[in-house]
Amino acid sequence: MLLLATLSLATSSGSASSTPGLTLAPNINDLPGASVLSDLTNGLGGWALMAAMAGVVIGAVMWAFGHYSQNYQQAYNGRKGVLVSGLAAILISGAPQIVDFLIRQGAKI
């Protein structure tokens, strides 16, 4: 409630059609060390994709061994590992587009 009251006081006039006096224009180049942070994020994303790829391979091996040895639990865990690792890879590689979409939706509010 306090934040809502503060934002309503920051408007330029009391009419409902006016725009707020607060603005936000994110720009990564305004921060010192932005290129280092960008490189670090790209490196972490690469490591995460390699871990997801290893998870898919290990899960597939567990799934195959469980299936051919009639071990239902091992096959289930392998299948789950393949699906979770695949979903992780999709989310990791799509993270910039997901964040960009959310930023654009938030700017419409």
Protein Blocks (a to p, Z undefined) as FASTA:
>chain_A
ZZmmmmmmmpmblbfkbccfbdcdddfklpghklmmmmmmmmmmmmmmmmmmmmmmmmmm
mmmmmmmnopaklmmmmmmmmmmmmmmmmmmmmmmmmmmmmmmmmmmZZ
